[in-house]
Amino acid sequence: MPDWITYTLIGWITGKTTKQDVALVVISALIPYLVKITLMFT
């Protein structure tokens, strides 16, 4: 669990500092975990 929290925070900080869409950066940081979660439930 701490891994995805760290990736979320890093994505948020990166999005803010580069003035990009924060939601897009955070979602792209979490895509590997979203794939793992969907594989667990299939």
Backbone atoms as SQL, in Angstrom:
CREATE TABLE atoms (id INTEGER PRIMARY KEY, chain TEXT, resi INTEGER, resn TEXT, atom TEXT, x REAL, y REAL, z REAL);
INSERT INTO atoms VALUES
  (1, 'A', 1, 'MET', 'N', 0.806, -1.205, 0.000),
  (2, 'A', 1, 'MET', 'CA', 0.000, 0.000, 0.000),
  (3, 'A', 1, 'MET', 'C', 0.847, 1.266, 0.000),
  (4, 'A', 2, 'PRO', 'N', 1.929, 1.350, 0.757),
  (5, 'A', 2, 'PRO', 'CA', 2.727, 2.580, 0.726),
  (6, 'A', 2, 'PRO', 'C', 3.294, 2.888, -0.651),
  (7, 'A', 3, 'ASP', 'N', 3.488, 1.849, -1.481),
  (8, 'A', 3, 'ASP', 'CA', 4.015, 2.091, -2.823),
  (9, 'A', 3, 'ASP', 'C', 3.099, 2.983, -3.639),
  (10, 'A', 4, 'TRP', 'N', 1.816, 2.658, -3.695),
  (11, 'A', 4, 'TRP', 'CA', 0.927, 3.449, -4.539),
  (12, 'A', 4, 'TRP', 'C', 0.672, 4.823, -3.953),
  (13, 'A', 5, 'ILE', 'N', 0.770, 4.963, -2.620),
  (14, 'A', 5, 'ILE', 'CA', 0.652, 6.299, -2.023),
  (15, 'A', 5, 'ILE', 'C', 1.842, 7.150, -2.430),
  (16, 'A', 6, 'THR', 'N', 3.026, 6.558, -2.421),
  (17, 'A', 6, 'THR', 'CA', 4.230, 7.273, -2.839),
  (18, 'A', 6, 'THR', 'C', 4.142, 7.670, -4.296),
  (19, 'A', 7, 'TYR', 'N', 3.714, 6.751, -5.158),
  (20, 'A', 7, 'TYR', 'CA', 3.593, 7.070, -6.584),
  (21, 'A', 7, 'TYR', 'C', 2.549, 8.152, -6.828),
  (22, 'A', 8, 'THR', 'N', 1.471, 8.133, -6.044),
  (23, 'A', 8, 'THR', 'CA', 0.451, 9.167, -6.178),
  (24, 'A', 8, 'THR', 'C', 1.007, 10.532, -5.793),
  (25, 'A', 9, 'LEU', 'N', 1.734, 10.583, -4.687),
  (26, 'A', 9, 'LEU', 'CA', 2.314, 11.857, -4.256),
  (27, 'A', 9, 'LEU', 'C', 3.364, 12.364, -5.230),
  (28, 'A', 10, 'ILE', 'N', 4.194, 11.470, -5.731),
  (29, 'A', 10, 'ILE', 'CA', 5.202, 11.879, -6.715),
  (30, 'A', 10, 'ILE', 'C', 4.528, 12.374, -7.988),
  (31, 'A', 11, 'GLY', 'N', 3.480, 11.697, -8.418),
  (32, 'A', 11, 'GLY', 'CA', 2.737, 12.145, -9.592),
  (33, 'A', 11, 'GLY', 'C', 2.085, 13.492, -9.380),
  (34, 'A', 12, 'TRP', 'N', 1.544, 13.714, -8.189),
  (35, 'A', 12, 'TRP', 'CA', 0.911, 14.996, -7.886),
  (36, 'A', 12, 'TRP', 'C', 1.942, 16.128, -7.875),
  (37, 'A', 13, 'ILE', 'N', 3.082, 15.879, -7.234),
  (38, 'A', 13, 'ILE', 'CA', 4.141, 16.893, -7.185),
  (39, 'A', 13, 'ILE', 'C', 4.677, 17.172, -8.581),
  (40, 'A', 14, 'THR', 'N', 4.881, 16.123, -9.369),
  (41, 'A', 14, 'THR', 'CA', 5.369, 16.304, -10.740),
  (42, 'A', 14, 'THR', 'C', 4.372, 17.094, -11.571),
  (43, 'A', 15, 'GLY', 'N', 3.109, 16.792, -11.434),
  (44, 'A', 15, 'GLY', 'CA', 2.081, 17.520, -12.177),
  (45, 'A', 15, 'GLY', 'C', 2.017, 18.987, -11.804),
  (46, 'A', 16, 'LYS', 'N', 2.174, 19.271, -10.518),
  (47, 'A', 16, 'LYS', 'CA', 2.136, 20.660, -10.066),
  (48, 'A', 16, 'LYS', 'C', 3.365, 21.440, -10.522),
  (49, 'A', 17, 'THR', 'N', 4.543, 20.817, -10.443),
  (50, 'A', 17, 'THR', 'CA', 5.758, 21.552, -10.798),
  (51, 'A', 17, 'THR', 'C', 5.889, 21.762, -12.298),
  (52, 'A', 18, 'THR', 'N', 5.389, 20.827, -13.096),
  (53, 'A', 18, 'THR', 'CA', 5.485, 20.986, -14.549),
  (54, 'A', 18, 'THR', 'C', 4.235, 21.623, -15.143),
  (55, 'A', 19, 'LYS', 'N', 3.267, 21.962, -14.274),
  (56, 'A', 19, 'LYS', 'CA', 2.014, 22.616, -14.687),
  (57, 'A', 19, 'LYS', 'C', 1.234, 21.791, -15.715),
  (58, 'A', 20, 'GLN', 'N', 1.284, 20.473, -15.539),
  (59, 'A', 20, 'GLN', 'CA', 0.494, 19.582, -16.378),
  (60, 'A', 20, 'GLN', 'C', -0.788, 19.221, -15.633),
  (61, 'A', 21, 'ASP', 'N', -1.658, 18.492, -16.319),
  (62, 'A', 21, 'ASP', 'CA', -2.892, 18.039, -15.695),
  (63, 'A', 21, 'ASP', 'C', -2.552, 17.019, -14.609),
  (64, 'A', 22, 'VAL', 'N', -2.818, 17.373, -13.358),
  (65, 'A', 22, 'VAL', 'CA', -2.432, 16.532, -12.228),
  (66, 'A', 22, 'VAL', 'C', -3.157, 15.191, -12.267),
  (67, 'A', 23, 'ALA', 'N', -4.426, 15.189, -12.628),
  (68, 'A', 23, 'ALA', 'CA', -5.190, 13.938, -12.666),
  (69, 'A', 23, 'ALA', 'C', -4.588, 12.966, -13.671),
  (70, 'A', 24, 'LEU', 'N', -4.166, 13.469, -14.801),
  (71, 'A', 24, 'LEU', 'CA', -3.568, 12.614, -15.820),
  (72, 'A', 24, 'LEU', 'C', -2.256, 12.007, -15.335),
  (73, 'A', 25, 'VAL', 'N', -1.444, 12.797, -14.666),
  (74, 'A', 25, 'VAL', 'CA', -0.155, 12.305, -14.165),
  (75, 'A', 25, 'VAL', 'C', -0.371, 11.270, -13.068),
  (76, 'A', 26, 'VAL', 'N', -1.315, 11.518, -12.168),
  (77, 'A', 26, 'VAL', 'CA', -1.572, 10.584, -11.069),
  (78, 'A', 26, 'VAL', 'C', -2.148, 9.273, -11.598),
  (79, 'A', 27, 'ILE', 'N', -3.083, 9.339, -12.534),
  (80, 'A', 27, 'ILE', 'CA', -3.660, 8.119, -13.112),
  (81, 'A', 27, 'ILE', 'C', -2.591, 7.315, -13.835),
  (82, 'A', 28, 'SER', 'N', -1.723, 8.000, -14.569),
  (83, 'A', 28, 'SER', 'CA', -0.676, 7.263, -15.283),
  (84, 'A', 28, 'SER', 'C', 0.321, 6.641, -14.314),
  (85, 'A', 29, 'ALA', 'N', 0.494, 7.223, -13.142),
  (86, 'A', 29, 'ALA', 'CA', 1.374, 6.625, -12.139),
  (87, 'A', 29, 'ALA', 'C', 0.734, 5.389, -11.511),
  (88, 'A', 30, 'LEU', 'N', -0.597, 5.335, -11.496),
  (89, 'A', 30, 'LEU', 'CA', -1.298, 4.222, -10.851),
  (90, 'A', 30, 'LEU', 'C', -1.741, 3.127, -11.806),
  (91, 'A', 31, 'ILE', 'N', -1.519, 3.286, -13.092),
  (92, 'A', 31, 'ILE', 'CA', -1.970, 2.287, -14.074),
  (93, 'A', 31, 'ILE', 'C', -1.447, 0.877, -13.767),
  (94, 'A', 32, 'PRO', 'N', -0.172, 0.695, -13.418),
  (95, 'A', 32, 'PRO', 'CA', 0.267, -0.680, -13.109),
  (96, 'A', 32, 'PRO', 'C', -0.509, -1.308, -11.955),
  (97, 'A', 33, 'TYR', 'N', -0.855, -0.528, -10.954),
  (98, 'A', 33, 'TYR', 'CA', -1.606, -1.069, -9.829),
  (99, 'A', 33, 'TYR', 'C', -3.052, -1.352, -10.200),
  (100, 'A', 34, 'LEU', 'N', -3.626, -0.522, -11.046),
  (101, 'A', 34, 'LEU', 'CA', -4.994, -0.779, -11.499),
  (102, 'A', 34, 'LEU', 'C', -5.069, -2.071, -12.299),
  (103, 'A', 35, 'VAL', 'N', -4.047, -2.345, -13.088),
  (104, 'A', 35, 'VAL', 'CA', -4.006, -3.596, -13.857),
  (105, 'A', 35, 'VAL', 'C', -3.895, -4.789, -12.913),
  (106, 'A', 36, 'LYS', 'N', -3.056, -4.679, -11.883),
  (107, 'A', 36, 'LYS', 'CA', -2.905, -5.777, -10.927),
  (108, 'A', 36, 'LYS', 'C', -4.205, -6.046, -10.179),
  (109, 'A', 37, 'ILE', 'N', -4.921, -4.992, -9.826),
  (110, 'A', 37, 'ILE', 'CA', -6.185, -5.162, -9.108),
  (111, 'A', 37, 'ILE', 'C', -7.213, -5.852, -9.995),
  (112, 'A', 38, 'THR', 'N', -7.280, -5.465, -11.259),
  (113, 'A', 38, 'THR', 'CA', -8.245, -6.116, -12.153),
  (114, 'A', 38, 'THR', 'C', -7.869, -7.566, -12.411),
  (115, 'A', 39, 'LEU', 'N', -6.583, -7.875, -12.437),
  (116, 'A', 39, 'LEU', 'CA', -6.168, -9.268, -12.625),
  (117, 'A', 39, 'LEU', 'C', -6.511, -10.120, -11.403),
  (118, 'A', 40, 'MET', 'N', -6.494, -9.519, -10.219),
  (119, 'A', 40, 'MET', 'CA', -6.839, -10.268, -9.015),
  (120, 'A', 40, 'MET', 'C', -8.304, -10.678, -9.012),
  (121, 'A', 41, 'PHE', 'N', -9.169, -9.857, -9.590),
  (122, 'A', 41, 'PHE', 'CA', -10.604, -10.119, -9.538),
  (123, 'A', 41, 'PHE', 'C', -11.143, -10.829, -10.773),
  (124, 'A', 42, 'THR', 'N', -10.264, -11.278, -11.661),
  (125, 'A', 42, 'THR', 'CA', -10.747, -12.018, -12.830),
  (126, 'A', 42, 'THR', 'C', -10.429, -13.484, -12.702);
